Amino acid sequence: MSADLLDRVRDFAGAELMDRANYFDTRPEVPVPASAALHRAGLANWWLPVEYGTAGASLETSVDIVSELAYADAGFAFSSFLSILGTTILRLFADPSTAAEYLGRMARDGGVCGILVSEEAAGSELGRTATTYTVRDGSLLLNGDKYFSTNTDAADFLLVAARSVHDESVFSVVLVPRDTPGVEIVKRWDMIGMRGSGTYQVRLDNCAVPVENLLPGHGLRHLEAGLNASRILIAATAIGVSRRIRDLAMEYATTKTVKGAPLIGNAVFAGKLGQIEMYIDVMRNQCRAAAAQFDEAVSSGDPGGTLYRTGTLRSALAAKMYCGQAGWAVATIGSEMFGGLGYTEDHPIGKLVRDLRYVGLVEGGDDVVRDLLYTRYVIPVARRR
Ligand SMILES: Cc1cc2nc3c(=O)[nH]c(=O)nc-3n(C[C@H](O)[C@H](O)[C@H](O)COP(=O)(O)OP(=O)(O)OC[C@H]3O[C@@H](n4cnc5c(N)ncnc54)[C@H](O)[C@@H]3O)c2cc1C
């Protein structure tokens, strides 16, 4: 099943993305037609449970799917998988009929959802979140400015992190249909990489939703549970981009000669490619192991409770930080590989380097991840191993 699915993803990426990645990179609009093609190929939202009529892939298989998509275009891959953060939260923590309604529609339409957490002052420091909700006339009223949120323009629904006006210590996640009056796109950010995806600044101006749209429980716990899945897939984009850099280097080395001999037979070149292969293999193994741990938690009798208690998985944090760093090491080798041509827009390496940089930034930069590992897995003696 998963081998067949991966073949389909590879075929899709070859047909729809490989020759267009540069186009995605240079055009101002997001590649909606390619997303529609992903849906037509039966691959959109591939991780949703099979009963929704999707491919029903595990997170472990999703690591390889994302690697295949990112091999062709990391921005498109990001845009295609990021909804896993919102759908995981909805599946685990929303009332089952609400989850079924929203996820069913998303599966049917090949839609996406947006997650609105980051703010100008409160990105990593969620304690400083300024977006609020209040209860008025039987509705929840949301107000605030969200700095970054991917896919929001095209989304079917949004999950918004906000605090209660009535009690500042209460931090929650609220489900907001995208067409709710008061959800305003301020702008699309002009990112230096991942340009096959769209990330927006959004204003919530007196958005009213039913009080039932407030997810029960602590919002931070909801986010941590969902971030496990999306962080592992962000890490997996580094595998795809690194594989692409390796293959471009091999292609180049067959025609390039150094000291009268093909580069491909050069011992210095061989050492670099061996080093890249080591990075790729460790990245893949770490992502698969972290994903298997997440899959195990999700298939337990009480997935919401299990992930609510566990919070951030150490293996997911390690995957994201390691892949960001190893991917960046591969990008550095790659950017030297093609000589001066590698510093021009004529060669794809520049785009690959720009794309790779996001792995160590989005959903927690390395300083934040180190801090999380320290506070969650080093300080508590019982969690050390
Ligand atoms: C392409 C892209 C897509 C995105 N999509 C979304 C999205 O869909 N939804 C969403 O909510 N957000 C999104 N973001 C936001 C992204 O997740 C944040 O920008 C990222 O987590 C970093 O947070 P920050 O910008 O607040 O910077 P910070 O984390 O505040 O970092 C700024 C500086 O503070 C330092 N710092 C921060 N914390 C610590 C610490 N504990 N110890 C030491 N130093 C520290 C950092 O090292 C850095 O130097 C996206 C961003 C990008 C670039």
The ligand as a Gaussian input file, in Angstrom:
#p B3LYP/6-31G(d) Opt

LIG

0 1
 C        7.377000      30.397000       5.941000
 C        6.770000      30.593000       7.293000
 C        5.533000      30.046000       7.577000
 C        4.930000      30.225000       8.821000
 N        3.679000      29.729000       9.050000
 C        3.083000      29.947000      10.244000
 C        1.737000      29.498000      10.485000
 O        1.090000      28.897000       9.627000
 N        1.163000      29.787000      11.682000
 C        1.846000      30.446000      12.678000
 O        1.276000      30.658000      13.744000
 N        3.120000      30.862000      12.485000
 C        3.762000      30.633000      11.298000
 N        5.054000      31.062000      11.090000
 C        5.774000      31.705000      12.191000
 C        6.952000      30.876000      12.694000
 O        6.542000      29.650000      13.249000
 C        7.720000      31.743000      13.669000
 O        8.207000      32.867000      12.960000
 C        8.888000      30.986000      14.291000
 O        8.405000      30.007000      15.168000
 C        9.820000      31.922000      15.035000
 O        9.094000      32.691000      15.959000
 P        9.294000      34.281000      16.032000
 O        9.145000      34.826000      14.665000
 O        8.418000      34.780000      17.095000
 O       10.785000      34.494000      16.465000
 P       11.412000      34.164000      17.894000
 O       11.226000      32.718000      18.208000
 O       10.934000      35.108000      18.920000
 O       12.918000      34.409000      17.574000
 C       13.497000      35.722000      17.487000
 C       14.833000      35.694000      18.218000
 O       14.668000      35.366000      19.597000
 C       15.503000      34.259000      19.939000
 N       14.829000      33.391000      20.906000
 C       13.506000      33.077000      20.927000
 N       13.243000      32.222000      21.954000
 C       14.432000      31.983000      22.573000
 C       14.824000      31.195000      23.700000
 N       13.921000      30.481000      24.382000
 N       16.126000      31.213000      24.060000
 C       17.026000      31.972000      23.385000
 N       16.710000      32.712000      22.307000
 C       15.444000      32.731000      21.915000
 C       15.715000      33.530000      18.618000
 O       16.872000      32.720000      18.597000
 C       15.810000      34.669000      17.634000
 O       17.116000      35.197000      17.660000
 C        5.640000      30.931000       9.836000
 C        6.880000      31.490000       9.560000
 C        7.455000      31.331000       8.311000
 C        8.801000      31.938000       8.046000

